[in-house]
């Protein structure tokens, strides 16, 4: 699914993939920044815990946002595809100026929300300025192409990763989460080897990419973001590799950015420090 067209005179909302395990009991840097982005005490945040099998997940985030003194926070579980067609649920969703997708299973997100009025509404809301964040599985689901599952390890090899359609808020990135903690460089490289158009975003835990309407990404949190730019790739053996065989990639560009770093997804220029506001 491709991003919706931004209506004339409006600005696309921020897209905020989070690597998972974001701080919830200390500085809460990422969550606080998301709340400020959504209007602070005027924020109205809808929590979608569809990815999680735990019924407590949505309520936990609802309480976290209320503790951060937002105007409103509520849970929309969307547990079935039929529920995703409910006009009343959709009208409640569209009252939000911020949406937060929790962690769990990105395949559960895809199979439950994919192709439904909820997914369409989220793309339209994003295009007209609503900010959408996702943590862990929720982060993977935000883009057009989603890593569904894969193997650990630093060396890419054929069959290492499975891709599936995502929500489609952006087609410029492929996201992988828990990146350093779960040794996922190989599967992100494998995903990009199929089509070197997108930029790979490897998110460490407690780390987020705040992607603005100008396509500039800012790093927030305690870890790093690995940016993999395959646009200048000179050679790939992906087309000839058999299942399980390692894949050769020549000419891939890689950046590691920490808090305050920026990356422009259009120009593909990285900066070690940016104009990140104090948290």
Short mmCIF file of the C-alpha atoms (twelve columns), coordinates in Angstrom:
data_MODEL
# 
_entry.id   MODEL 
# 
loop_
_atom_site.group_PDB 
_atom_site.id 
_atom_site.type_symbol 
_atom_site.label_atom_id 
_atom_site.label_alt_id 
_atom_site.label_comp_id 
_atom_site.label_asym_id 
_atom_site.label_seq_id 
_atom_site.Cartn_x 
_atom_site.Cartn_y 
_atom_site.Cartn_z 
_atom_site.pdbx_PDB_model_num 
ATOM 1   C CA . UNK A 1   0.000   0.000   0.000  1 
ATOM 2   C CA . UNK A 2   1.365   3.400   -0.994 1 
ATOM 3   C CA . UNK A 3   1.059   6.572   1.124  1 
ATOM 4   C CA . UNK A 4   -2.064  8.693   0.623  1 
ATOM 5   C CA . UNK A 5   -1.695  11.987  -1.230 1 
ATOM 6   C CA . UNK A 6   -1.348  15.009  1.043  1 
ATOM 7   C CA . UNK A 7   -4.361  17.333  0.558  1 
ATOM 8   C CA . UNK A 8   -3.579  20.767  -0.816 1 
ATOM 9   C CA . UNK A 9   -2.590  23.191  1.933  1 
ATOM 10  C CA . UNK A 10  -1.917  20.464  4.495  1 
ATOM 11  C CA . UNK A 11  1.237   18.783  5.793  1 
ATOM 12  C CA . UNK A 12  1.885   15.094  6.349  1 
ATOM 13  C CA . UNK A 13  2.188   14.024  9.978  1 
ATOM 14  C CA . UNK A 14  5.332   12.620  11.551 1 
ATOM 15  C CA . UNK A 15  5.988   8.892   11.231 1 
ATOM 16  C CA . UNK A 16  7.729   7.518   14.326 1 
ATOM 17  C CA . UNK A 17  9.089   3.951   14.291 1 
ATOM 18  C CA . UNK A 18  10.484  2.906   17.699 1 
ATOM 19  C CA . UNK A 19  12.869  -0.016  18.185 1 
ATOM 20  C CA . UNK A 20  10.939  -1.488  21.112 1 
ATOM 21  C CA . UNK A 21  11.531  -1.514  24.877 1 
ATOM 22  C CA . UNK A 22  11.254  2.267   25.041 1 
ATOM 23  C CA . UNK A 23  11.730  3.766   28.502 1 
ATOM 24  C CA . UNK A 24  8.409   3.838   30.368 1 
ATOM 25  C CA . UNK A 25  9.477   4.449   33.966 1 
ATOM 26  C CA . UNK A 26  12.401  6.904   33.823 1 
ATOM 27  C CA . UNK A 27  12.905  9.840   31.479 1 
ATOM 28  C CA . UNK A 28  10.363  8.489   28.973 1 
ATOM 29  C CA . UNK A 29  12.197  10.556  26.358 1 
ATOM 30  C CA . UNK A 30  10.550  9.037   23.289 1 
ATOM 31  C CA . UNK A 31  7.001   8.991   24.638 1 
ATOM 32  C CA . UNK A 32  7.315   12.551  25.946 1 
ATOM 33  C CA . UNK A 33  8.561   13.795  22.588 1 
ATOM 34  C CA . UNK A 34  5.687   12.059  20.807 1 
ATOM 35  C CA . UNK A 35  3.198   13.658  23.215 1 
ATOM 36  C CA . UNK A 36  4.699   17.117  22.622 1 
ATOM 37  C CA . UNK A 37  4.499   16.541  18.881 1 
ATOM 38  C CA . UNK A 38  0.800   15.701  19.212 1 
ATOM 39  C CA . UNK A 39  0.068   18.886  21.150 1 
ATOM 40  C CA . UNK A 40  1.106   18.177  24.735 1 
ATOM 41  C CA . UNK A 41  -1.874  18.728  26.999 1 
ATOM 42  C CA . UNK A 42  -4.055  19.094  23.915 1 
ATOM 43  C CA . UNK A 43  -2.989  15.715  22.544 1 
ATOM 44  C CA . UNK A 44  -5.630  13.108  21.751 1 
ATOM 45  C CA . UNK A 45  -3.896  9.756   21.292 1 
ATOM 46  C CA . UNK A 46  -5.511  6.532   20.105 1 
ATOM 47  C CA . UNK A 47  -3.667  3.365   21.144 1 
ATOM 48  C CA . UNK A 48  -3.971  0.360   18.824 1 
ATOM 49  C CA . UNK A 49  -2.709  -2.839  20.551 1 
ATOM 50  C CA . UNK A 50  -3.732  -5.228  17.751 1 
ATOM 51  C CA . UNK A 51  -0.209  -6.687  17.515 1 
ATOM 52  C CA . UNK A 52  -0.258  -7.919  21.107 1 
ATOM 53  C CA . UNK A 53  -1.941  -11.021 22.492 1 
ATOM 54  C CA . UNK A 54  -1.958  -9.458  25.967 1 
ATOM 55  C CA . UNK A 55  -5.131  -7.547  26.779 1 
ATOM 56  C CA . UNK A 56  -3.191  -5.423  29.270 1 
ATOM 57  C CA . UNK A 57  -0.920  -3.905  26.591 1 
ATOM 58  C CA . UNK A 58  -3.323  -1.265  25.338 1 
ATOM 59  C CA . UNK A 59  -4.397  -0.197  28.808 1 
ATOM 60  C CA . UNK A 60  -0.786  0.140   29.883 1 
ATOM 61  C CA . UNK A 61  -0.032  2.629   27.115 1 
ATOM 62  C CA . UNK A 62  -3.303  4.426   27.737 1 
ATOM 63  C CA . UNK A 63  -2.214  4.921   31.357 1 
ATOM 64  C CA . UNK A 64  1.285   5.995   30.298 1 
ATOM 65  C CA . UNK A 65  -0.090  8.708   28.017 1 
ATOM 66  C CA . UNK A 66  -2.562  9.851   30.651 1 
ATOM 67  C CA . UNK A 67  0.288   10.085  33.157 1 
ATOM 68  C CA . UNK A 68  1.991   12.377  30.627 1 
ATOM 69  C CA . UNK A 69  -1.097  14.597  30.917 1 
ATOM 70  C CA . UNK A 70  -2.527  14.351  27.436 1 
ATOM 71  C CA . UNK A 71  -6.053  15.652  26.968 1 
ATOM 72  C CA . UNK A 72  -7.353  12.238  25.918 1 
ATOM 73  C CA . UNK A 73  -5.998  8.732   25.456 1 
ATOM 74  C CA . UNK A 74  -8.062  5.694   24.569 1 
ATOM 75  C CA . UNK A 75  -7.655  2.113   23.342 1 
ATOM 76  C CA . UNK A 76  -9.032  0.769   20.068 1 
ATOM 77  C CA . UNK A 77  -8.176  -2.952  20.121 1 
ATOM 78  C CA . UNK A 78  -9.342  -3.862  16.568 1 
ATOM 79  C CA . UNK A 79  -9.135  -7.579  17.323 1 
ATOM 80  C CA . UNK A 80  -10.976 -8.745  14.184 1 
ATOM 81  C CA . UNK A 81  -11.276 -7.610  10.585 1 
ATOM 82  C CA . UNK A 82  -15.014 -7.155  11.100 1 
ATOM 83  C CA . UNK A 83  -14.323 -4.748  13.933 1 
ATOM 84  C CA . UNK A 84  -12.085 -2.784  11.544 1 
ATOM 85  C CA . UNK A 85  -15.193 -2.047  9.465  1 
ATOM 86  C CA . UNK A 86  -17.277 -0.680  12.359 1 
ATOM 87  C CA . UNK A 87  -18.288 2.939   11.525 1 
ATOM 88  C CA . UNK A 88  -18.470 3.879   15.206 1 
ATOM 89  C CA . UNK A 89  -14.948 2.603   15.900 1 
ATOM 90  C CA . UNK A 90  -13.678 4.452   12.825 1 
ATOM 91  C CA . UNK A 91  -15.279 7.703   13.933 1 
ATOM 92  C CA . UNK A 92  -13.571 7.374   17.317 1 
ATOM 93  C CA . UNK A 93  -10.210 6.711   15.633 1 
ATOM 94  C CA . UNK A 94  -10.550 9.800   13.445 1 
ATOM 95  C CA . UNK A 95  -10.819 12.046  16.515 1 
ATOM 96  C CA . UNK A 96  -7.141  11.383  17.293 1 
ATOM 97  C CA . UNK A 97  -4.274  13.743  16.484 1 
ATOM 98  C CA . UNK A 98  -1.822  10.991  17.378 1 
ATOM 99  C CA . UNK A 99  -1.944  7.202   16.928 1 
ATOM 100 C CA . UNK A 100 0.301   4.684   18.702 1 
ATOM 101 C CA . UNK A 101 0.666   1.057   17.549 1 
ATOM 102 C CA . UNK A 102 2.054   -1.267  20.207 1 
ATOM 103 C CA . UNK A 103 4.429   -4.183  19.871 1 
ATOM 104 C CA . UNK A 104 3.621   -7.867  19.462 1 
ATOM 105 C CA . UNK A 105 3.442   -9.542  16.056 1 
ATOM 106 C CA . UNK A 106 3.632   -7.539  12.851 1 
ATOM 107 C CA . UNK A 107 1.954   -10.406 11.014 1 
ATOM 108 C CA . UNK A 108 -1.021  -10.055 13.353 1 
ATOM 109 C CA . UNK A 109 -1.150  -6.374  12.415 1 
ATOM 110 C CA . UNK A 110 -0.957  -7.151  8.717  1 
ATOM 111 C CA . UNK A 111 -3.547  -9.906  8.694  1 
ATOM 112 C CA . UNK A 112 -5.998  -8.003  10.931 1 
ATOM 113 C CA . UNK A 113 -5.674  -4.415  9.687  1 
ATOM 114 C CA . UNK A 114 -4.364  -4.878  6.136  1 
ATOM 115 C CA . UNK A 115 -6.840  -3.837  3.453  1 
ATOM 116 C CA . UNK A 116 -9.470  -2.682  5.958  1 
ATOM 117 C CA . UNK A 117 -11.119 0.721   6.439  1 
ATOM 118 C CA . UNK A 118 -8.893  1.200   9.498  1 
ATOM 119 C CA . UNK A 119 -5.726  0.922   7.400  1 
ATOM 120 C CA . UNK A 120 -7.154  3.322   4.833  1 
ATOM 121 C CA . UNK A 121 -8.166  5.753   7.568  1 
ATOM 122 C CA . UNK A 122 -4.675  5.690   9.077  1 
ATOM 123 C CA . UNK A 123 -3.082  6.517   5.713  1 
ATOM 124 C CA . UNK A 124 -5.527  9.374   5.140  1 
ATOM 125 C CA . UNK A 125 -5.032  10.672  8.687  1 
ATOM 126 C CA . UNK A 126 -1.254  10.603  8.275  1 
ATOM 127 C CA . UNK A 127 -1.532  12.528  4.996  1 
ATOM 128 C CA . UNK A 128 -3.538  15.293  6.625  1 
ATOM 129 C CA . UNK A 129 -1.230  15.763  9.601  1 
ATOM 130 C CA . UNK A 130 -1.941  13.124  12.231 1 
ATOM 131 C CA . UNK A 131 1.246   11.750  13.810 1 
ATOM 132 C CA . UNK A 132 1.596   7.948   13.850 1 
ATOM 133 C CA . UNK A 133 4.083   6.023   16.012 1 
ATOM 134 C CA . UNK A 134 4.698   2.312   16.337 1 
ATOM 135 C CA . UNK A 135 6.961   0.379   18.666 1 
ATOM 136 C CA . UNK A 136 8.611   -2.966  17.852 1 
ATOM 137 C CA . UNK A 137 6.093   -4.804  15.634 1 
ATOM 138 C CA . UNK A 138 4.188   -1.538  15.289 1 
ATOM 139 C CA . UNK A 139 7.350   0.073   13.894 1 
ATOM 140 C CA . UNK A 140 7.879   -2.648  11.286 1 
ATOM 141 C CA . UNK A 141 4.271   -2.275  10.109 1 
ATOM 142 C CA . UNK A 142 4.390   1.464   9.363  1 
ATOM 143 C CA . UNK A 143 6.063   1.274   5.952  1 
ATOM 144 C CA . UNK A 144 4.849   -0.129  2.628  1 
ATOM 145 C CA . UNK A 145 7.227   -3.099  2.752  1 
ATOM 146 C CA . UNK A 146 7.381   -4.919  6.089  1 
ATOM 147 C CA . UNK A 147 9.828   -7.468  7.433  1 
ATOM 148 C CA . UNK A 148 7.475   -10.215 8.579  1 
ATOM 149 C CA . UNK A 149 10.113  -12.455 10.165 1 
ATOM 150 C CA . UNK A 150 13.657  -13.628 9.633  1 
ATOM 151 C CA . UNK A 151 16.847  -15.070 11.052 1 
ATOM 152 C CA . UNK A 152 19.567  -13.480 13.174 1 
ATOM 153 C CA . UNK A 153 23.115  -12.857 12.007 1 
ATOM 154 C CA . UNK A 154 25.264  -10.229 10.307 1 
ATOM 155 C CA . UNK A 155 25.755  -11.895 6.910  1 
ATOM 156 C CA . UNK A 156 22.859  -11.723 4.440  1 
ATOM 157 C CA . UNK A 157 21.809  -14.964 2.800  1 
ATOM 158 C CA . UNK A 158 18.998  -16.143 0.576  1 
ATOM 159 C CA . UNK A 159 15.841  -17.012 2.467  1 
ATOM 160 C CA . UNK A 160 16.968  -15.135 5.579  1 
ATOM 161 C CA . UNK A 161 13.927  -12.858 5.630  1 
ATOM 162 C CA . UNK A 162 10.275  -12.869 4.637  1 
ATOM 163 C CA . UNK A 163 8.618   -9.667  3.474  1 
ATOM 164 C CA . UNK A 164 4.929   -8.764  3.593  1 
ATOM 165 C CA . UNK A 165 2.827   -5.685  2.841  1 
ATOM 166 C CA . UNK A 166 2.783   -3.111  5.623  1 
ATOM 167 C CA . UNK A 167 0.496   -0.188  6.435  1 
ATOM 168 C CA . UNK A 168 1.983   2.033   3.725  1 
ATOM 169 C CA . UNK A 169 2.488   5.368   5.506  1 
ATOM 170 C CA . UNK A 170 5.793   5.651   3.621  1 
ATOM 171 C CA . UNK A 171 7.481   3.713   0.817  1 
ATOM 172 C CA . UNK A 172 10.943  5.151   1.452  1 
ATOM 173 C CA . UNK A 173 12.043  2.839   4.265  1 
ATOM 174 C CA . UNK A 174 12.172  -0.746  5.452  1 
ATOM 175 C CA . UNK A 175 12.276  -0.949  9.248  1 
ATOM 176 C CA . UNK A 176 13.821  -3.542  11.534 1 
ATOM 177 C CA . UNK A 177 13.554  -3.297  15.302 1 
ATOM 178 C CA . UNK A 178 15.494  -4.611  18.356 1 
ATOM 179 C CA . UNK A 179 18.314  -4.233  15.858 1 
ATOM 180 C CA . UNK A 180 21.582  -4.438  17.785 1 
ATOM 181 C CA . UNK A 181 20.106  -6.529  20.585 1 
ATOM 182 C CA . UNK A 182 18.969  -9.284  18.201 1 
ATOM 183 C CA . UNK A 183 21.752  -9.091  15.598 1 
ATOM 184 C CA . UNK A 184 19.515  -8.220  12.651 1 
ATOM 185 C CA . UNK A 185 21.891  -6.562  10.173 1 
ATOM 186 C CA . UNK A 186 21.879  -9.599  7.876  1 
ATOM 187 C CA . UNK A 187 18.125  -9.785  7.516  1 
ATOM 188 C CA . UNK A 188 17.818  -6.043  6.839  1 
ATOM 189 C CA . UNK A 189 20.513  -6.302  4.154  1 
ATOM 190 C CA . UNK A 190 18.724  -9.308  2.677  1 
ATOM 191 C CA . UNK A 191 15.441  -7.394  2.542  1 
ATOM 192 C CA . UNK A 192 17.106  -4.469  0.768  1 
ATOM 193 C CA . UNK A 193 18.882  -6.777  -1.704 1 
ATOM 194 C CA . UNK A 194 15.494  -7.648  -3.239 1 
ATOM 195 C CA . UNK A 195 14.917  -4.004  -4.220 1 
ATOM 196 C CA . UNK A 196 17.535  -1.344  -3.450 1 
ATOM 197 C CA . UNK A 197 15.024  1.520   -3.692 1 
ATOM 198 C CA . UNK A 198 14.204  1.812   0.016  1 
ATOM 199 C CA . UNK A 199 16.487  2.900   2.860  1 
ATOM 200 C CA . UNK A 200 16.985  0.373   5.658  1 
ATOM 201 C CA . UNK A 201 16.331  1.662   9.187  1 
ATOM 202 C CA . UNK A 202 17.715  -0.575  11.947 1 
ATOM 203 C CA . UNK A 203 16.379  0.625   15.300 1 
ATOM 204 C CA . UNK A 204 18.032  -0.269  18.593 1 
ATOM 205 C CA . UNK A 205 15.781  -0.634  21.616 1 
ATOM 206 C CA . UNK A 206 14.712  2.587   23.359 1 
ATOM 207 C CA . UNK A 207 15.500  4.453   20.143 1 
ATOM 208 C CA . UNK A 208 13.157  6.141   17.681 1 
ATOM 209 C CA . UNK A 209 13.288  7.784   14.267 1 
ATOM 210 C CA . UNK A 210 11.095  10.893  14.129 1 
ATOM 211 C CA . UNK A 211 10.482  11.250  10.398 1 
ATOM 212 C CA . UNK A 212 9.094   14.671  9.524  1 
ATOM 213 C CA . UNK A 213 7.087   15.811  6.510  1 
ATOM 214 C CA . UNK A 214 10.333  17.095  4.942  1 
ATOM 215 C CA . UNK A 215 11.619  13.471  4.899  1 
ATOM 216 C CA . UNK A 216 14.247  14.262  7.542  1 
ATOM 217 C CA . UNK A 217 14.737  11.638  10.215 1 
ATOM 218 C CA . UNK A 218 15.895  12.629  13.721 1 
ATOM 219 C CA . UNK A 219 17.251  10.127  16.240 1 
ATOM 220 C CA . UNK A 220 15.719  10.178  19.719 1 
ATOM 221 C CA . UNK A 221 16.530  7.809   22.578 1 
ATOM 222 C CA . UNK A 222 19.410  6.044   24.273 1 
ATOM 223 C CA . UNK A 223 20.618  3.754   21.468 1 
ATOM 224 C CA . UNK A 224 21.546  4.051   17.816 1 
ATOM 225 C CA . UNK A 225 19.962  3.800   14.411 1 
ATOM 226 C CA . UNK A 226 21.729  1.944   11.619 1 
ATOM 227 C CA . UNK A 227 20.970  3.511   8.250  1 
ATOM 228 C CA . UNK A 228 21.566  1.217   5.272  1 
ATOM 229 C CA . UNK A 229 21.541  3.001   1.907  1 
ATOM 230 C CA . UNK A 230 21.652  0.535   -1.022 1 
ATOM 231 C CA . UNK A 231 21.031  3.125   -3.754 1 
ATOM 232 C CA . UNK A 232 24.625  3.005   -5.045 1 
ATOM 233 C CA . UNK A 233 24.940  -0.765  -4.931 1 
ATOM 234 C CA . UNK A 234 27.354  -2.024  -7.586 1 
ATOM 235 C CA . UNK A 235 26.790  -5.758  -7.357 1 
ATOM 236 C CA . UNK A 236 24.393  -8.212  -5.731 1 
ATOM 237 C CA . UNK A 237 24.401  -12.009 -5.978 1 
ATOM 238 C CA . UNK A 238 20.832  -12.282 -4.653 1 
ATOM 239 C CA . UNK A 239 19.457  -13.355 -8.037 1 
ATOM 240 C CA . UNK A 240 21.783  -16.373 -8.190 1 
ATOM 241 C CA . UNK A 241 21.932  -17.400 -4.517 1 
ATOM 242 C CA . UNK A 242 20.182  -20.605 -3.515 1 
ATOM 243 C CA . UNK A 243 18.261  -21.021 -0.273 1 
ATOM 244 C CA . UNK A 244 20.591  -20.601 2.683  1 
ATOM 245 C CA . UNK A 245 23.571  -19.400 0.654  1 
ATOM 246 C CA . UNK A 246 25.345  -16.151 1.656  1 
ATOM 247 C CA . UNK A 247 24.748  -13.118 -0.540 1 
ATOM 248 C CA . UNK A 248 27.441  -10.742 -1.799 1 
ATOM 249 C CA . UNK A 249 26.622  -7.019  -1.783 1 
ATOM 250 C CA . UNK A 250 29.113  -4.416  -3.031 1 
ATOM 251 C CA . UNK A 251 28.701  -0.656  -2.694 1 
ATOM 252 C CA . UNK A 252 26.216  -0.513  0.173  1 
ATOM 253 C CA . UNK A 253 26.528  2.626   2.302  1 
ATOM 254 C CA . UNK A 254 26.027  2.369   6.072  1 
ATOM 255 C CA . UNK A 255 25.681  5.031   8.778  1 
ATOM 256 C CA . UNK A 256 25.256  4.681   12.542 1 
ATOM 257 C CA . UNK A 257 23.514  7.655   14.130 1 
ATOM 258 C CA . UNK A 258 22.837  8.390   17.780 1 
ATOM 259 C CA . UNK A 259 20.688  10.952  19.582 1 
ATOM 260 C CA . UNK A 260 20.627  14.223  17.676 1 
ATOM 261 C CA . UNK A 261 21.743  12.658  14.391 1 
ATOM 262 C CA . UNK A 262 19.715  13.301  11.248 1 
ATOM 263 C CA . UNK A 263 19.244  11.664  7.876  1 
ATOM 264 C CA . UNK A 264 17.375  13.004  4.876  1 
ATOM 265 C CA . UNK A 265 15.525  10.202  3.109  1 
ATOM 266 C CA . UNK A 266 15.297  12.249  -0.103 1 
ATOM 267 C CA . UNK A 267 18.883  13.490  -0.444 1 
ATOM 268 C CA . UNK A 268 20.289  10.503  1.515  1 
ATOM 269 C CA . UNK A 269 22.624  12.782  3.472  1 
ATOM 270 C CA . UNK A 270 23.497  11.922  7.073  1 
ATOM 271 C CA . UNK A 271 24.590  14.319  9.816  1 
ATOM 272 C CA . UNK A 272 26.032  13.256  13.153 1 
ATOM 273 C CA . UNK A 273 24.290  16.054  15.034 1 
ATOM 274 C CA . UNK A 274 21.128  17.942  14.311 1 
ATOM 275 C CA . UNK A 275 18.820  20.551  15.726 1 
ATOM 276 C CA . UNK A 276 17.135  18.130  18.128 1 
ATOM 277 C CA . UNK A 277 15.319  19.951  20.920 1 
ATOM 278 C CA . UNK A 278 16.185  19.161  24.516 1 
ATOM 279 C CA . UNK A 279 13.968  16.483  26.022 1 
# 
